[in-house]
Every structure is written in C-alpha cells, then in structure tokens.
C-alpha cells in the first residue's frame, strides 16, 4: 500500500480563509479588545459563525421558527452580548450598516425582540446541505472571503477586534510565494512583493489609525499572547507571526519562531559591533574555529561573530553538534564558479561565498553549509 505524506499549507492565492467557530467564540468572550467604532469585520464574522449550513428549527418563547442555510435567529439580547454593545439599539444599527453594504439582510419578529438575519452570498462561499439537522454553533468552521474582509477593512476606521481578525485572515503558512512562511504562520498583507516585512505607516494607513495607535495595539496583542512581533533595525520594518494559529487551524503543535532565523530568511543584514573591543566582549563562542588566511573582505573576528549568529539559528533547528565541546568549525572560501548558475550576484556588490563544515572527533565532517555574505552600504 503506497505511503502518503500530508502537507499543511495556508496559501496566499486562496480566495477564502477557514475560520473555526471556537476561535470566534473565544473572541466574543474576550473583553480585552475594543469592538466599538469599527469597520464591521468582527460583527460580520460573528454573524457568519452562527449561520446555518442546513435547515434547522429553533423555538423561542414557545414559537418554532424555520431557519434555512445562511440564516440564523436570535434575540436582541444575545446579539448585543455578541457585539459587546451596552444597548440593544446599537446592535440594530450595526445590522443596518451591514445591510446597507449588502452583506446581510434582516428583519425583526416577535414584537421587535427577535432578529432573523441572512448572510448574502452564503451558498457561494459555504456549502448548503440538503438534509435537516440541528446546527451546532461552537464546533466546525466557515469560510470568510478575503475580498469581503478587505472591503470592510478599507471602509472605516478599524477597531482592535477588527485588527485581530485582519491579521488572522492575512496569515500565510508554508507558501513558497511568501518569505518566512515556512518557519511559521506569518502575516502577509498581500502587497505583491512576497515579503512579510511591514512598517507602522503601512499598517496605520490600512487600518485608518495613527502610527502611535498601531504601536499600542500591537504591544497589547503581544501581551495577550496573540502575536509574536519581530522588529528589525533601520527601515526594514516588522514581521508578525500569529501564536496558537497552527493549533487552532490545523490541530497541530505550534512552533517557536526564532528572530535570527527570520532575519536570515528575509536577507536582513547582521549588525556587527562598531569596534573590535566591543566584539571581543560580546563574543562567547566556546568551540574552535579554523579560519582561512585568504578570506577576502571579512576579518576573522567578524567571521566569528557571524558564525556565532548562525549557531543560534541552527541550534533552534535541532543541530545538536553546537552543544558539544568536541565540535570544530572549519571555514573556507568557495570558488566564484561554485553555484554560479543558481545564485545571482550583482556586479556592483558581489557576494562572498564560504563553506562551513562542522567537524567532530578525529576531524570527521558531520555537517556542511554554504554561507553567503552580501556587502551592505549604509
């Protein structure tokens, strides 16, 4: 019998995002984030999470109601609790705004105390089942179209809860079109570059808020364990990884994201010490480094610092030799012709390529890596 390997991905080209109802329920119960004055993304996601996939029946005040796919029936009190609004008339205004955008349709029954709504275009993005059966609201998932989410985000100033959902919907995992997505679920705002680096000005423009507010909200998300925020020096920007994303979306263990590994994948320069005195103070690598005397452009001291940074990255990936005092590192220059057809090198700033071999015991090679150094001009 043939063997099969399951590959889990969340690709950027897919027009819809799967959202689990448990996740929406956790947001409804989380009162740390503001929902008022938002774009409506959170409210629309809540309504979609309760919509039926099949025909069912609900009895309120002794009266049975038939609810078809894409619909749901609830009291105004329930709706107000879901939306985190102190007054029921505020929840009605939110429904009216969504109806004006042709995202839902609704009407009041039971002397205005009960709301019956329908998600427009539900069957286009979510399956409608033929058989009748009660539809649970705390299990399973639904699909949210990325286009609708983008329109809502662009329409008004976003609330904190809208931003949480926008980050969730913009997350990509294991897609070779987006850098850094193979190490973890990374937020990519679909700007066509394939690079998840984003600065506060771009996020402020996207969400209709100030850069100071962006910084405050992202710090809040970090404190609440929703995201991992990695900021890089200069004008590089920041990279956002979602915590608990893999366990929620795919029921697999979440991964630990290493900042140095992300920097290497995104080709962000390594910051070297300004002076050799500072470098000697910071250097704490215990293993022996065998360097070549013919290494061009880079001093042995800086090579040691770069290798130390590389050790931190590879240790996270499970290379156990770095924890052994018997291991040695041998660094040697590679010919310019080596890998010429695979690596592009600009004439103005040629790359320096070195081989890094990890030796163990009687100088027996265990691992071999290629180290590429690109000059960076400030």
C-alpha positions as YAML, in Angstrom:
chain: A
units: angstrom
residues:
- id: 1
  name: UNK
  ca: [0.00, 0.00, 0.00]
- id: 2
  name: UNK
  ca: [1.50, 3.36, -1.00]
- id: 3
  name: UNK
  ca: [2.54, 5.85, 1.68]
- id: 4
  name: UNK
  ca: [1.11, 9.36, 1.75]
- id: 5
  name: UNK
  ca: [2.56, 12.49, 3.28]
- id: 6
  name: UNK
  ca: [0.21, 15.25, 4.41]
- id: 7
  name: UNK
  ca: [1.48, 18.75, 3.70]
- id: 8
  name: UNK
  ca: [-0.28, 21.56, 5.57]
- id: 9
  name: UNK
  ca: [-0.47, 24.97, 3.91]
- id: 10
  name: UNK
  ca: [-2.35, 28.27, 4.06]
- id: 11
  name: UNK
  ca: [-1.59, 29.80, 0.68]
- id: 12
  name: UNK
  ca: [-1.89, 33.43, -0.31]
- id: 13
  name: UNK
  ca: [-3.73, 32.70, -3.59]
- id: 14
  name: UNK
  ca: [-6.71, 31.01, -1.94]
- id: 15
  name: UNK
  ca: [-9.67, 33.46, -2.09]
- id: 16
  name: UNK
  ca: [-11.20, 32.35, 1.22]
- id: 17
  name: UNK
  ca: [-9.96, 31.74, 4.73]
- id: 18
  name: UNK
  ca: [-11.25, 28.99, 7.01]
- id: 19
  name: UNK
  ca: [-12.29, 30.32, 10.42]
- id: 20
  name: UNK
  ca: [-13.21, 27.99, 13.25]
- id: 21
  name: UNK
  ca: [-16.25, 28.80, 15.34]
- id: 22
  name: UNK
  ca: [-14.29, 28.11, 18.52]
- id: 23
  name: UNK
  ca: [-11.96, 30.97, 17.60]
- id: 24
  name: UNK
  ca: [-14.86, 33.39, 17.11]
- id: 25
  name: UNK
  ca: [-16.36, 32.23, 20.41]
- id: 26
  name: UNK
  ca: [-13.05, 32.96, 22.14]
- id: 27
  name: UNK
  ca: [-13.08, 36.48, 20.68]
- id: 28
  name: UNK
  ca: [-16.66, 37.04, 21.83]
- id: 29
  name: UNK
  ca: [-15.67, 36.05, 25.36]
- id: 30
  name: UNK
  ca: [-12.53, 38.21, 25.30]
- id: 31
  name: UNK
  ca: [-13.34, 41.68, 26.65]
- id: 32
  name: UNK
  ca: [-9.75, 42.94, 26.49]
- id: 33
  name: UNK
  ca: [-10.20, 44.32, 22.97]
- id: 34
  name: UNK
  ca: [-12.47, 47.11, 21.83]
- id: 35
  name: UNK
  ca: [-15.16, 46.49, 19.23]
- id: 36
  name: UNK
  ca: [-16.88, 49.88, 19.07]
- id: 37
  name: UNK
  ca: [-16.37, 52.28, 16.15]
- id: 38
  name: UNK
  ca: [-15.03, 49.54, 13.92]
- id: 39
  name: UNK
  ca: [-15.22, 48.66, 10.26]
- id: 40
  name: UNK
  ca: [-17.73, 45.84, 10.80]
- id: 41
  name: UNK
  ca: [-15.38, 42.93, 10.09]
- id: 42
  name: UNK
  ca: [-15.73, 41.49, 13.58]
- id: 43
  name: UNK
  ca: [-19.51, 41.85, 13.56]
- id: 44
  name: UNK
  ca: [-19.82, 40.19, 10.14]
- id: 45
  name: UNK
  ca: [-17.57, 37.32, 11.26]
- id: 46
  name: UNK
  ca: [-19.73, 36.78, 14.36]
- id: 47
  name: UNK
  ca: [-22.92, 36.65, 12.30]
- id: 48
  name: UNK
  ca: [-21.28, 34.26, 9.81]
- id: 49
  name: UNK
  ca: [-20.14, 31.94, 12.61]
- id: 50
  name: UNK
  ca: [-23.76, 31.42, 13.70]
- id: 51
  name: UNK
  ca: [-25.20, 30.97, 10.19]
- id: 52
  name: UNK
  ca: [-26.65, 27.55, 9.34]
- id: 53
  name: UNK
  ca: [-25.20, 25.10, 6.84]
- id: 54
  name: UNK
  ca: [-28.52, 23.23, 6.68]
- id: 55
  name: UNK
  ca: [-32.14, 23.79, 7.52]
- id: 56
  name: UNK
  ca: [-32.96, 23.60, 11.22]
- id: 57
  name: UNK
  ca: [-35.59, 24.78, 13.67]
- id: 58
  name: UNK
  ca: [-35.40, 26.92, 16.79]
- id: 59
  name: UNK
  ca: [-38.08, 27.50, 19.38]
- id: 60
  name: UNK
  ca: [-38.21, 30.87, 21.18]
- id: 61
  name: UNK
  ca: [-40.99, 31.69, 23.65]
- id: 62
  name: UNK
  ca: [-42.80, 28.53, 22.58]
- id: 63
  name: UNK
  ca: [-42.89, 29.50, 18.90]
- id: 64
  name: UNK
  ca: [-40.95, 27.28, 16.40]
- id: 65
  name: UNK
  ca: [-39.05, 29.06, 13.60]
- id: 66
  name: UNK
  ca: [-37.59, 27.51, 10.45]
- id: 67
  name: UNK
  ca: [-34.02, 28.60, 9.72]
- id: 68
  name: UNK
  ca: [-32.54, 27.92, 6.27]
- id: 69
  name: UNK
  ca: [-28.85, 27.70, 5.21]
- id: 70
  name: UNK
  ca: [-27.08, 31.03, 5.64]
- id: 71
  name: UNK
  ca: [-29.62, 32.23, 8.22]
- id: 72
  name: UNK
  ca: [-29.93, 32.40, 11.98]
- id: 73
  name: UNK
  ca: [-32.45, 33.53, 14.57]
- id: 74
  name: UNK
  ca: [-31.50, 35.15, 17.88]
- id: 75
  name: UNK
  ca: [-32.79, 37.60, 20.44]
- id: 76
  name: UNK
  ca: [-31.63, 41.20, 20.56]
- id: 77
  name: UNK
  ca: [-30.13, 40.49, 23.96]
- id: 78
  name: UNK
  ca: [-27.96, 37.71, 22.53]
- id: 79
  name: UNK
  ca: [-26.92, 39.90, 19.62]
- id: 80
  name: UNK
  ca: [-25.90, 42.73, 21.94]
- id: 81
  name: UNK
  ca: [-23.77, 40.37, 24.01]
- id: 82
  name: UNK
  ca: [-22.01, 39.03, 20.90]
- id: 83
  name: UNK
  ca: [-21.24, 42.56, 19.65]
- id: 84
  name: UNK
  ca: [-20.17, 43.85, 23.10]
- id: 85
  name: UNK
  ca: [-22.65, 46.73, 22.88]
- id: 86
  name: UNK
  ca: [-24.18, 48.06, 26.13]
- id: 87
  name: UNK
  ca: [-27.52, 48.86, 24.45]
- id: 88
  name: UNK
  ca: [-29.63, 46.79, 22.07]
- id: 89
  name: UNK
  ca: [-30.34, 49.68, 19.69]
- id: 90
  name: UNK
  ca: [-26.59, 49.88, 18.99]
- id: 91
  name: UNK
  ca: [-26.62, 46.27, 17.84]
- id: 92
  name: UNK
  ca: [-29.51, 47.10, 15.49]
- id: 93
  name: UNK
  ca: [-27.54, 49.99, 13.99]
- id: 94
  name: UNK
  ca: [-24.68, 47.63, 13.27]
- id: 95
  name: UNK
  ca: [-27.07, 45.30, 11.42]
- id: 96
  name: UNK
  ca: [-28.39, 48.26, 9.44]
- id: 97
  name: UNK
  ca: [-24.87, 49.26, 8.39]
- id: 98
  name: UNK
  ca: [-24.08, 45.73, 7.23]
- id: 99
  name: UNK
  ca: [-27.37, 45.60, 5.35]
- id: 100
  name: UNK
  ca: [-26.56, 48.87, 3.56]
- id: 101
  name: UNK
  ca: [-23.34, 47.24, 2.36]
- id: 102
  name: UNK
  ca: [-25.41, 44.30, 1.01]
- id: 103
  name: UNK
  ca: [-23.61, 41.83, 3.24]
- id: 104
  name: UNK
  ca: [-26.69, 40.72, 5.18]
- id: 105
  name: UNK
  ca: [-30.45, 41.13, 5.23]
- id: 106
  name: UNK
  ca: [-32.54, 41.01, 8.40]
- id: 107
  name: UNK
  ca: [-35.96, 41.66, 9.85]
- id: 108
  name: UNK
  ca: [-37.44, 41.79, 13.33]
- id: 109
  name: UNK
  ca: [-40.08, 39.37, 14.64]
- id: 110
  name: UNK
  ca: [-41.73, 38.79, 17.99]
- id: 111
  name: UNK
  ca: [-42.59, 42.47, 18.59]
- id: 112
  name: UNK
  ca: [-39.07, 43.55, 17.70]
- id: 113
  name: UNK
  ca: [-37.30, 41.40, 20.29]
- id: 114
  name: UNK
  ca: [-36.09, 38.71, 17.89]
- id: 115
  name: UNK
  ca: [-33.78, 39.15, 14.88]
- id: 116
  name: UNK
  ca: [-33.71, 36.85, 11.88]
- id: 117
  name: UNK
  ca: [-30.82, 37.55, 9.52]
- id: 118
  name: UNK
  ca: [-29.37, 36.05, 6.34]
- id: 119
  name: UNK
  ca: [-25.79, 36.19, 5.04]
- id: 120
  name: UNK
  ca: [-25.88, 37.36, 1.42]
- id: 121
  name: UNK
  ca: [-23.98, 35.05, -0.94]
- id: 122
  name: UNK
  ca: [-23.65, 32.34, 1.71]
- id: 123
  name: UNK
  ca: [-24.06, 29.45, -0.76]
- id: 124
  name: UNK
  ca: [-21.35, 30.93, -2.99]
- id: 125
  name: UNK
  ca: [-18.64, 30.54, -0.36]
- id: 126
  name: UNK
  ca: [-20.03, 27.89, 2.01]
- id: 127
  name: UNK
  ca: [-21.75, 24.59, 1.31]
- id: 128
  name: UNK
  ca: [-25.50, 24.34, 1.83]
- id: 129
  name: UNK
  ca: [-26.54, 20.84, 2.92]
- id: 130
  name: UNK
  ca: [-29.87, 19.35, 1.84]
- id: 131
  name: UNK
  ca: [-30.84, 17.43, 4.95]
- id: 132
  name: UNK
  ca: [-32.40, 18.95, 8.08]
- id: 133
  name: UNK
  ca: [-30.48, 18.74, 11.32]
- id: 134
  name: UNK
  ca: [-29.66, 20.97, 14.32]
- id: 135
  name: UNK
  ca: [-26.57, 23.08, 13.59]
- id: 136
  name: UNK
  ca: [-24.09, 23.43, 16.46]
- id: 137
  name: UNK
  ca: [-22.56, 26.87, 16.91]
- id: 138
  name: UNK
  ca: [-19.43, 26.08, 18.91]
- id: 139
  name: UNK
  ca: [-17.83, 23.49, 16.58]
- id: 140
  name: UNK
  ca: [-16.79, 23.36, 12.94]
- id: 141
  name: UNK
  ca: [-15.78, 26.22, 10.69]
- id: 142
  name: UNK
  ca: [-16.96, 28.55, 7.94]
- id: 143
  name: UNK
  ca: [-15.23, 30.29, 5.03]
- id: 144
  name: UNK
  ca: [-14.67, 34.05, 5.01]
- id: 145
  name: UNK
  ca: [-14.00, 35.58, 1.55]
- id: 146
  name: UNK
  ca: [-10.80, 37.64, 1.57]
- id: 147
  name: UNK
  ca: [-12.39, 40.19, -0.79]
- id: 148
  name: UNK
  ca: [-15.23, 40.96, 1.64]
- id: 149
  name: UNK
  ca: [-12.78, 41.27, 4.54]
- id: 150
  name: UNK
  ca: [-10.61, 43.67, 2.53]
- id: 151
  name: UNK
  ca: [-13.61, 45.83, 1.60]
- id: 152
  name: UNK
  ca: [-14.70, 46.06, 5.23]
- id: 153
  name: UNK
  ca: [-11.20, 46.88, 6.47]
- id: 154
  name: UNK
  ca: [-10.93, 49.67, 3.88]
- id: 155
  name: UNK
  ca: [-14.33, 51.19, 4.59]
- id: 156
  name: UNK
  ca: [-13.87, 52.68, 8.07]
- id: 157
  name: UNK
  ca: [-11.50, 53.04, 10.99]
- id: 158
  name: UNK
  ca: [-10.78, 49.57, 12.39]
- id: 159
  name: UNK
  ca: [-11.40, 48.54, 15.98]
- id: 160
  name: UNK
  ca: [-8.95, 46.38, 17.91]
- id: 161
  name: UNK
  ca: [-11.11, 43.31, 17.28]
- id: 162
  name: UNK
  ca: [-11.21, 44.10, 13.53]
- id: 163
  name: UNK
  ca: [-7.41, 44.21, 13.51]
- id: 164
  name: UNK
  ca: [-7.20, 40.83, 15.25]
- id: 165
  name: UNK
  ca: [-9.34, 39.29, 12.52]
- id: 166
  name: UNK
  ca: [-7.48, 41.11, 9.75]
- id: 167
  name: UNK
  ca: [-4.19, 39.67, 10.98]
- id: 168
  name: UNK
  ca: [-5.79, 36.22, 11.17]
- id: 169
  name: UNK
  ca: [-7.21, 36.44, 7.66]
- id: 170
  name: UNK
  ca: [-3.90, 37.76, 6.28]
- id: 171
  name: UNK
  ca: [-1.83, 34.91, 7.70]
- id: 172
  name: UNK
  ca: [0.06, 32.62, 5.30]
- id: 173
  name: UNK
  ca: [1.73, 29.33, 6.19]
- id: 174
  name: UNK
  ca: [4.14, 27.20, 4.19]
- id: 175
  name: UNK
  ca: [3.65, 29.05, 0.89]
- id: 176
  name: UNK
  ca: [6.80, 29.38, -1.24]
- id: 177
  name: UNK
  ca: [5.50, 32.69, -2.59]
- id: 178
  name: UNK
  ca: [5.89, 34.38, 0.82]
- id: 179
  name: UNK
  ca: [9.26, 34.60, 2.57]
- id: 180
  name: UNK
  ca: [9.37, 33.32, 6.13]
- id: 181
  name: UNK
  ca: [6.07, 31.41, 5.87]
- id: 182
  name: UNK
  ca: [7.84, 28.04, 6.04]
- id: 183
  name: UNK
  ca: [9.00, 28.60, 9.63]
- id: 184
  name: UNK
  ca: [5.60, 29.63, 10.96]
- id: 185
  name: UNK
  ca: [2.27, 31.36, 10.25]
- id: 186
  name: UNK
  ca: [3.30, 34.85, 9.13]
- id: 187
  name: UNK
  ca: [1.08, 37.87, 8.47]
- id: 188
  name: UNK
  ca: [1.33, 38.96, 4.83]
- id: 189
  name: UNK
  ca: [-0.74, 41.96, 3.76]
- id: 190
  name: UNK
  ca: [-0.82, 40.85, 0.10]
- id: 191
  name: UNK
  ca: [1.16, 43.72, -1.42]
- id: 192
  name: UNK
  ca: [2.54, 41.64, -4.27]
- id: 193
  name: UNK
  ca: [6.14, 41.60, -3.02]
- id: 194
  name: UNK
  ca: [6.09, 38.23, -1.26]
- id: 195
  name: UNK
  ca: [7.88, 39.88, 1.68]
- id: 196
  name: UNK
  ca: [6.04, 39.99, 5.03]
- id: 197
  name: UNK
  ca: [8.05, 42.97, 6.29]
- id: 198
  name: UNK
  ca: [5.68, 45.84, 7.05]
- id: 199
  name: UNK
  ca: [6.17, 49.19, 8.77]
- id: 200
  name: UNK
  ca: [3.88, 51.09, 11.10]
- id: 201
  name: UNK
  ca: [2.97, 53.64, 8.41]
- id: 202
  name: UNK
  ca: [1.57, 50.91, 6.14]
- id: 203
  name: UNK
  ca: [-0.43, 49.35, 8.96]
- id: 204
  name: UNK
  ca: [-1.72, 52.76, 10.06]
- id: 205
  name: UNK
  ca: [-2.96, 53.50, 6.54]
- id: 206
  name: UNK
  ca: [-4.57, 50.07, 6.21]
- id: 207
  name: UNK
  ca: [-6.45, 50.29, 9.50]
- id: 208
  name: UNK
  ca: [-7.26, 54.02, 9.45]
- id: 209
  name: UNK
  ca: [-5.42, 54.80, 12.67]
- id: 210
  name: UNK
  ca: [-2.24, 56.63, 13.72]
- id: 211
  name: UNK
  ca: [1.21, 55.03, 13.92]
- id: 212
  name: UNK
  ca: [1.24, 55.57, 17.67]
- id: 213
  name: UNK
  ca: [-2.05, 53.68, 17.96]
- id: 214
  name: UNK
  ca: [-0.62, 50.86, 15.82]
- id: 215
  name: UNK
  ca: [2.29, 50.51, 18.23]
- id: 216
  name: UNK
  ca: [-0.01, 50.50, 21.25]
- id: 217
  name: UNK
  ca: [-2.36, 47.89, 19.75]
- id: 218
  name: UNK
  ca: [0.44, 45.56, 18.62]
- id: 219
  name: UNK
  ca: [2.01, 45.71, 22.08]
- id: 220
  name: UNK
  ca: [-1.39, 44.82, 23.53]
- id: 221
  name: UNK
  ca: [-1.66, 41.83, 21.19]
- id: 222
  name: UNK
  ca: [1.79, 40.66, 22.28]
- id: 223
  name: UNK
  ca: [0.86, 40.98, 25.94]
- id: 224
  name: UNK
  ca: [-2.33, 38.98, 25.34]
- id: 225
  name: UNK
  ca: [-0.31, 36.24, 23.59]
- id: 226
  name: UNK
  ca: [-1.98, 36.70, 20.19]
- id: 227
  name: UNK
  ca: [1.11, 37.56, 18.13]
- id: 228
  name: UNK
  ca: [4.91, 37.48, 18.07]
- id: 229
  name: UNK
  ca: [6.21, 40.85, 16.88]
- id: 230
  name: UNK
  ca: [9.74, 41.00, 15.45]
- id: 231
  name: UNK
  ca: [11.07, 44.48, 14.76]
- id: 232
  name: UNK
  ca: [14.26, 44.96, 12.77]
- id: 233
  name: UNK
  ca: [16.63, 47.96, 12.73]
- id: 234
  name: UNK
  ca: [16.55, 50.86, 10.33]
- id: 235
  name: UNK
  ca: [13.84, 50.98, 7.73]
- id: 236
  name: UNK
  ca: [13.44, 47.22, 7.44]
- id: 237
  name: UNK
  ca: [10.12, 47.14, 9.32]
- id: 238
  name: UNK
  ca: [8.50, 44.42, 11.38]
- id: 239
  name: UNK
  ca: [7.32, 40.84, 10.89]
- id: 240
  name: UNK
  ca: [4.24, 39.49, 12.68]
- id: 241
  name: UNK
  ca: [3.73, 35.81, 13.45]
- id: 242
  name: UNK
  ca: [0.48, 34.52, 14.95]
- id: 243
  name: UNK
  ca: [0.58, 32.48, 18.13]
- id: 244
  name: UNK
  ca: [-1.73, 29.48, 18.58]
- id: 245
  name: UNK
  ca: [-2.57, 29.64, 14.87]
- id: 246
  name: UNK
  ca: [-1.49, 26.12, 13.92]
- id: 247
  name: UNK
  ca: [-3.21, 24.52, 16.92]
- id: 248
  name: UNK
  ca: [-6.45, 26.33, 16.05]
- id: 249
  name: UNK
  ca: [-6.39, 25.93, 12.27]
- id: 250
  name: UNK
  ca: [-4.81, 22.51, 11.85]
- id: 251
  name: UNK
  ca: [-4.87, 20.93, 15.32]
- id: 252
  name: UNK
  ca: [-1.08, 20.53, 15.32]
- id: 253
  name: UNK
  ca: [1.55, 21.81, 17.73]
- id: 254
  name: UNK
  ca: [2.56, 25.45, 17.42]
- id: 255
  name: UNK
  ca: [6.16, 26.27, 16.55]
- id: 256
  name: UNK
  ca: [8.73, 28.51, 18.21]
- id: 257
  name: UNK
  ca: [9.82, 31.34, 15.94]
- id: 258
  name: UNK
  ca: [13.45, 32.47, 16.12]
- id: 259
  name: UNK
  ca: [14.11, 36.09, 15.18]
- id: 260
  name: UNK
  ca: [17.60, 35.41, 13.83]
- id: 261
  name: UNK
  ca: [16.27, 32.66, 11.58]
- id: 262
  name: UNK
  ca: [13.61, 35.01, 10.23]
- id: 263
  name: UNK
  ca: [16.23, 37.70, 9.61]
- id: 264
  name: UNK
  ca: [18.32, 35.21, 7.62]
- id: 265
  name: UNK
  ca: [15.33, 34.12, 5.53]
- id: 266
  name: UNK
  ca: [14.38, 37.74, 4.76]
- id: 267
  name: UNK
  ca: [18.01, 38.62, 3.94]
- id: 268
  name: UNK
  ca: [18.19, 41.24, 6.69]
- id: 269
  name: UNK
  ca: [21.77, 42.30, 7.46]
- id: 270
  name: UNK
  ca: [23.53, 41.13, 10.62]
- id: 271
  name: UNK
  ca: [24.54, 44.04, 12.83]
- id: 272
  name: UNK
  ca: [28.26, 43.81, 13.62]
- id: 273
  name: UNK
  ca: [29.88, 45.63, 16.57]
- id: 274
  name: UNK
  ca: [31.35, 49.05, 15.83]
- id: 275
  name: UNK
  ca: [34.77, 48.20, 17.24]
- id: 276
  name: UNK
  ca: [36.88, 45.11, 17.87]
- id: 277
  name: UNK
  ca: [36.84, 45.85, 21.60]
- id: 278
  name: UNK
  ca: [33.03, 45.58, 21.68]
- id: 279
  name: UNK
  ca: [33.19, 42.47, 19.53]
- id: 280
  name: UNK
  ca: [35.58, 40.67, 21.86]
- id: 281
  name: UNK
  ca: [33.36, 41.49, 24.81]
- id: 282
  name: UNK
  ca: [30.24, 40.18, 23.09]
- id: 283
  name: UNK
  ca: [31.82, 37.04, 21.61]
- id: 284
  name: UNK
  ca: [31.16, 33.95, 23.72]
- id: 285
  name: UNK
  ca: [31.52, 31.06, 21.27]
- id: 286
  name: UNK
  ca: [33.28, 28.16, 23.04]
- id: 287
  name: UNK
  ca: [34.10, 25.96, 20.05]
- id: 288
  name: UNK
  ca: [37.24, 26.12, 17.97]
- id: 289
  name: UNK
  ca: [37.02, 27.98, 14.65]
- id: 290
  name: UNK
  ca: [39.50, 27.14, 11.90]
- id: 291
  name: UNK
  ca: [39.60, 30.10, 9.53]
- id: 292
  name: UNK
  ca: [41.45, 30.50, 6.25]
- id: 293
  name: UNK
  ca: [44.07, 33.19, 5.93]
- id: 294
  name: UNK
  ca: [42.83, 34.03, 2.42]
- id: 295
  name: UNK
  ca: [39.28, 35.04, 3.35]
- id: 296
  name: UNK
  ca: [38.55, 38.21, 1.36]
- id: 297
  name: UNK
  ca: [36.80, 41.36, 2.64]
- id: 298
  name: UNK
  ca: [35.75, 39.96, 6.04]
- id: 299
  name: UNK
  ca: [38.05, 39.83, 9.06]
- id: 300
  name: UNK
  ca: [38.37, 36.66, 11.13]
- id: 301
  name: UNK
  ca: [36.84, 38.42, 14.12]
- id: 302
  name: UNK
  ca: [33.73, 39.38, 12.14]
- id: 303
  name: UNK
  ca: [33.54, 35.87, 10.70]
- id: 304
  name: UNK
  ca: [33.47, 34.52, 14.26]
- id: 305
  name: UNK
  ca: [30.61, 36.88, 15.11]
- id: 306
  name: UNK
  ca: [28.66, 35.83, 12.01]
- id: 307
  name: UNK
  ca: [29.19, 32.16, 12.82]
- id: 308
  name: UNK
  ca: [28.01, 32.77, 16.38]
- id: 309
  name: UNK
  ca: [24.79, 34.22, 14.97]
- id: 310
  name: UNK
  ca: [24.48, 31.22, 12.63]
- id: 311
  name: UNK
  ca: [24.97, 28.85, 15.56]
- id: 312
  name: UNK
  ca: [21.99, 30.40, 17.35]
- id: 313
  name: UNK
  ca: [19.81, 29.84, 14.30]
- id: 314
  name: UNK
  ca: [20.87, 26.25, 13.60]
- id: 315
  name: UNK
  ca: [20.62, 25.26, 17.26]
- id: 316
  name: UNK
  ca: [16.92, 26.14, 17.20]
- id: 317
  name: UNK
  ca: [16.52, 23.92, 14.14]
- id: 318
  name: UNK
  ca: [17.89, 20.93, 16.07]
- id: 319
  name: UNK
  ca: [21.55, 20.68, 15.00]
- id: 320
  name: UNK
  ca: [22.89, 19.07, 18.18]
- id: 321
  name: UNK
  ca: [26.62, 19.46, 17.46]
- id: 322
  name: UNK
  ca: [26.61, 23.04, 18.72]
- id: 323
  name: UNK
  ca: [26.05, 21.74, 22.24]
- id: 324
  name: UNK
  ca: [29.13, 19.51, 22.09]
- id: 325
  name: UNK
  ca: [32.51, 20.90, 23.15]
- id: 326
  name: UNK
  ca: [34.33, 18.45, 20.80]
- id: 327
  name: UNK
  ca: [32.91, 20.03, 17.66]
- id: 328
  name: UNK
  ca: [35.01, 22.30, 15.44]
- id: 329
  name: UNK
  ca: [34.06, 24.77, 12.71]
- id: 330
  name: UNK
  ca: [36.10, 24.94, 9.54]
- id: 331
  name: UNK
  ca: [35.53, 27.99, 7.33]
- id: 332
  name: UNK
  ca: [36.94, 28.17, 3.78]
- id: 333
  name: UNK
  ca: [36.32, 30.29, 0.66]
- id: 334
  name: UNK
  ca: [34.39, 28.85, -2.27]
- id: 335
  name: UNK
  ca: [35.22, 29.41, -5.90]
- id: 336
  name: UNK
  ca: [33.24, 32.08, -7.74]
- id: 337
  name: UNK
  ca: [32.21, 29.40, -10.23]
- id: 338
  name: UNK
  ca: [30.64, 27.28, -7.47]
- id: 339
  name: UNK
  ca: [26.88, 27.67, -7.72]
- id: 340
  name: UNK
  ca: [27.19, 30.39, -10.36]
- id: 341
  name: UNK
  ca: [24.11, 29.21, -12.23]
- id: 342
  name: UNK
  ca: [21.99, 29.18, -9.06]
- id: 343
  name: UNK
  ca: [22.98, 32.38, -7.27]
- id: 344
  name: UNK
  ca: [22.57, 35.86, -8.66]
- id: 345
  name: UNK
  ca: [25.32, 38.32, -7.74]
- id: 346
  name: UNK
  ca: [25.13, 41.98, -8.67]
- id: 347
  name: UNK
  ca: [28.24, 43.43, -10.28]
- id: 348
  name: UNK
  ca: [28.19, 46.46, -8.00]
- id: 349
  name: UNK
  ca: [28.02, 44.39, -4.78]
- id: 350
  name: UNK
  ca: [29.38, 40.86, -5.36]
- id: 351
  name: UNK
  ca: [28.55, 38.25, -2.78]
- id: 352
  name: UNK
  ca: [31.25, 36.38, -0.85]
- id: 353
  name: UNK
  ca: [30.56, 32.67, -0.55]
- id: 354
  name: UNK
  ca: [32.16, 30.41, 2.07]
- id: 355
  name: UNK
  ca: [31.87, 26.80, 3.06]
- id: 356
  name: UNK
  ca: [31.21, 25.96, 6.70]
- id: 357
  name: UNK
  ca: [31.94, 22.40, 7.82]
- id: 358
  name: UNK
  ca: [31.26, 21.10, 11.32]
- id: 359
  name: UNK
  ca: [33.85, 18.53, 12.40]
- id: 360
  name: UNK
  ca: [33.61, 16.03, 15.24]
- id: 361
  name: UNK
  ca: [36.03, 13.60, 16.92]
- id: 362
  name: UNK
  ca: [39.02, 12.96, 14.64]
- id: 363
  name: UNK
  ca: [38.12, 15.91, 12.42]
- id: 364
  name: UNK
  ca: [35.37, 13.90, 10.73]
- id: 365
  name: UNK
  ca: [32.89, 16.15, 8.86]
- id: 366
  name: UNK
  ca: [29.30, 15.92, 10.12]
- id: 367
  name: UNK
  ca: [27.50, 18.89, 8.53]
- id: 368
  name: UNK
  ca: [28.40, 21.15, 5.60]
- id: 369
  name: UNK
  ca: [26.76, 24.52, 4.92]
- id: 370
  name: UNK
  ca: [27.18, 27.32, 2.41]
- id: 371
  name: UNK
  ca: [27.48, 30.80, 3.92]
- id: 372
  name: UNK
  ca: [26.75, 33.75, 1.61]
- id: 373
  name: UNK
  ca: [27.74, 37.26, 2.72]
- id: 374
  name: UNK
  ca: [26.36, 40.28, 0.90]
- id: 375
  name: UNK
  ca: [28.01, 43.69, 1.45]
- id: 376
  name: UNK
  ca: [25.69, 46.32, 2.87]
- id: 377
  name: UNK
  ca: [26.35, 50.04, 2.38]
- id: 378
  name: UNK
  ca: [24.75, 52.44, 4.85]
...
